[in-house]
Amino acid sequence: MKLPSEAYLIRIYVGESDKYNGKPLYEVIVNEARRQHLAGATVLRGFLGFGANSRIHTSKLLRLSEDLPVVVEIVDAQEKIEAFLPGLDEMIKEGMITMEKVKVIVYRHNSRS
């Protein structure tokens, strides 16, 4: 797969305990990105954060550590990202999505494996 040097990055901010059809939301997002043949997705787990309700989520307190912040990052061509967004709107009941133009420096696959 070849990515254009000018691509788009979406960041999807959700909670670790958020679900979609009984499955972890971040997992559903990554699987859907793969199904739609997007270039790749990465899930990052935060250890401290807050969202629209201003409630702190932290790994320091056991009772709050069950809903830590999660960010899913996906990079691909603008048209593929824009086609992916309507599905996210259906899946995400609470959270935030940002999008920005990025410059892709390297995107490689080792074809020898």
C-alpha contacts under 8 A as a table, 3 or more apart, distances in Angstrom:
res1	aa1	res2	aa2	distance
1	M	39	A	7.44
2	K	107	Y	7.53
3	L	7	A	7.26
3	L	39	A	7.61
3	L	76	D	6.65
3	L	77	A	6.63
3	L	104	V	7.51
3	L	107	Y	7.06
4	P	7	A	5.98
4	P	77	A	6.52
4	P	104	V	7.16
5	S	103	K	5.45
5	S	104	V	4.73
5	S	105	I	6.79
6	E	77	A	7.49
6	E	101	K	6.89
6	E	102	V	5.95
6	E	103	K	4.89
6	E	104	V	6.25
7	A	75	V	6.74
7	A	76	D	5.50
7	A	77	A	4.72
7	A	78	Q	5.94
7	A	101	K	5.87
7	A	102	V	5.35
7	A	103	K	6.19
7	A	104	V	6.60
8	Y	75	V	5.55
8	Y	76	D	5.65
8	Y	77	A	5.93
8	Y	78	Q	5.48
8	Y	81	I	6.99
8	Y	99	M	6.75
8	Y	100	E	5.63
8	Y	101	K	4.51
8	Y	102	V	5.46
9	L	73	E	6.83
9	L	74	I	5.62
9	L	75	V	4.42
9	L	76	D	6.83
9	L	81	I	7.99
9	L	99	M	5.54
9	L	100	E	5.41
9	L	101	K	6.30
9	L	102	V	6.39
10	I	72	V	7.97
10	I	73	E	5.75
10	I	74	I	5.41
10	I	75	V	6.56
10	I	81	I	7.63
10	I	97	I	6.68
10	I	98	T	5.45
10	I	99	M	4.36
10	I	100	E	6.64
11	R	71	V	6.30
11	R	72	V	5.63
11	R	73	E	4.66
11	R	74	I	6.73
11	R	97	I	5.56
11	R	98	T	5.21
11	R	99	M	6.49
12	I	71	V	5.37
12	I	72	V	5.00
12	I	73	E	6.49
12	I	95	G	7.37
12	I	96	M	5.87
12	I	97	I	4.50
12	I	98	T	6.66
13	Y	69	P	7.10
13	Y	70	V	5.89
13	Y	71	V	4.68
13	Y	72	V	6.73
13	Y	95	G	5.40
13	Y	96	M	5.06
13	Y	97	I	6.21
14	V	18	D	6.86
14	V	25	L	7.96
14	V	26	Y	7.61
14	V	69	P	6.12
14	V	70	V	5.37
14	V	71	V	6.45
14	V	92	I	7.93
14	V	94	E	6.93
14	V	95	G	4.83
14	V	96	M	6.93
15	G	18	D	5.29
15	G	67	D	5.53
15	G	68	L	5.81
15	G	69	P	4.78
15	G	70	V	5.49
15	G	95	G	7.58
16	E	24	P	7.35
16	E	25	L	7.84
16	E	26	Y	7.51
16	E	45	R	7.77
16	E	66	E	7.19
16	E	67	D	4.88
16	E	68	L	5.28
16	E	69	P	5.91
16	E	70	V	5.64
17	S	24	P	6.72
17	S	25	L	7.91
17	S	66	E	6.71
17	S	67	D	5.05
17	S	68	L	7.64
18	D	24	P	6.05
18	D	25	L	5.52
18	D	26	Y	7.91
18	D	67	D	7.93
19	K	22	G	5.52
19	K	23	K	5.20
19	K	24	P	4.57
19	K	25	L	4.62
20	Y	23	K	5.37
20	Y	24	P	6.36
20	Y	25	L	5.21
20	Y	28	V	7.15
20	Y	91	M	6.29
23	K	27	E	7.26
23	K	28	V	6.85
24	P	27	E	5.37
24	P	28	V	6.45
25	L	28	V	5.08
25	L	29	I	6.20
25	L	91	M	7.55
25	L	92	I	7.82
26	Y	29	I	5.13
26	Y	30	V	6.32
26	Y	43	V	7.12
26	Y	70	V	7.53
26	Y	72	V	6.71
27	E	30	V	5.20
27	E	31	N	6.13
28	V	31	N	5.14
28	V	32	E	6.05
29	I	32	E	5.16
29	I	33	A	6.14
29	I	72	V	7.96
29	I	88	L	7.49
30	V	33	A	5.05
30	V	34	R	6.22
30	V	41	A	6.05
30	V	42	T	7.71
30	V	72	V	7.79
31	N	34	R	5.07
31	N	35	R	6.11
32	E	35	R	4.88
32	E	36	Q	6.17
33	A	36	Q	5.17
33	A	37	H	6.30
33	A	38	L	5.42
33	A	40	G	7.40
33	A	41	A	7.15
33	A	84	F	7.57
34	R	37	H	4.95
34	R	38	L	5.84
34	R	39	A	7.93
34	R	40	G	7.15
34	R	41	A	7.98
35	R	38	L	7.77
36	Q	84	F	7.93
38	L	41	A	7.89
38	L	74	I	7.80
38	L	75	V	7.60
38	L	76	D	6.19
38	L	80	K	7.05
38	L	81	I	7.95
39	A	74	I	7.60
39	A	75	V	6.40
39	A	76	D	5.57
40	G	74	I	5.97
40	G	75	V	6.52
40	G	76	D	7.72
41	A	72	V	6.73
41	A	73	E	5.54
41	A	74	I	4.55
41	A	75	V	7.15
42	T	72	V	5.59
42	T	73	E	5.25
42	T	74	I	6.70
43	V	70	V	6.81
43	V	71	V	5.71
43	V	72	V	4.44
43	V	73	E	6.48
44	L	70	V	5.64
44	L	71	V	5.09
44	L	72	V	6.30
44	L	73	E	7.98
45	R	68	L	7.01
45	R	69	P	6.09
45	R	70	V	4.62
45	R	71	V	6.53
46	G	49	G	7.11
46	G	68	L	6.13
46	G	69	P	4.96
46	G	70	V	5.79
46	G	71	V	7.63
47	F	57	H	7.60
47	F	58	T	5.43
47	F	59	S	5.29
47	F	68	L	6.27
47	F	69	P	6.98
48	L	56	I	7.18
48	L	57	H	5.57
48	L	58	T	4.39
48	L	59	S	6.68
48	L	68	L	6.99
48	L	69	P	6.97
49	G	56	I	5.78
49	G	57	H	5.35
49	G	58	T	6.65
49	G	68	L	7.56
49	G	69	P	6.17
50	F	53	N	7.42
50	F	54	S	5.32
50	F	55	R	5.49
50	F	56	I	4.76
50	F	57	H	5.93
50	F	69	P	7.67
51	G	54	S	5.33
51	G	55	R	6.81
51	G	56	I	7.88
51	G	95	G	7.54
52	A	95	G	7.98
57	H	64	L	5.71
57	H	65	S	6.67
57	H	67	D	6.60
57	H	68	L	5.50
57	H	69	P	6.92
58	T	61	L	6.23
58	T	64	L	6.01
58	T	65	S	5.58
58	T	68	L	6.22
59	S	62	L	6.73
59	S	64	L	6.87
59	S	65	S	4.56
59	S	68	L	7.00
60	K	64	L	7.93
60	K	65	S	7.05
61	L	64	L	5.49
61	L	65	S	6.06
62	L	65	S	5.17
62	L	66	E	7.51
63	R	66	E	6.67
64	L	67	D	6.23
64	L	68	L	7.43
65	S	68	L	5.68
75	V	81	I	7.62
76	D	80	K	6.44
76	D	81	I	6.16
77	A	80	K	5.46
77	A	81	I	6.32
78	Q	81	I	5.21
78	Q	82	E	6.08
79	E	82	E	5.13
79	E	83	A	6.12
80	K	83	A	5.11
80	K	84	F	6.30
81	I	84	F	5.05
81	I	85	L	6.48
82	E	85	L	5.35
82	E	86	P	7.83
83	A	86	P	6.79
84	F	87	G	5.90
84	F	88	L	6.86
85	L	88	L	5.11
85	L	89	D	6.39
86	P	89	D	5.10
86	P	90	E	6.68
87	G	90	E	5.26
87	G	91	M	6.43
88	L	91	M	5.01
88	L	92	I	5.89
89	D	92	I	5.60
89	D	93	K	7.75
90	E	93	K	7.52
92	I	95	G	6.55
104	V	107	Y	7.18
110	N	113	S	6.41
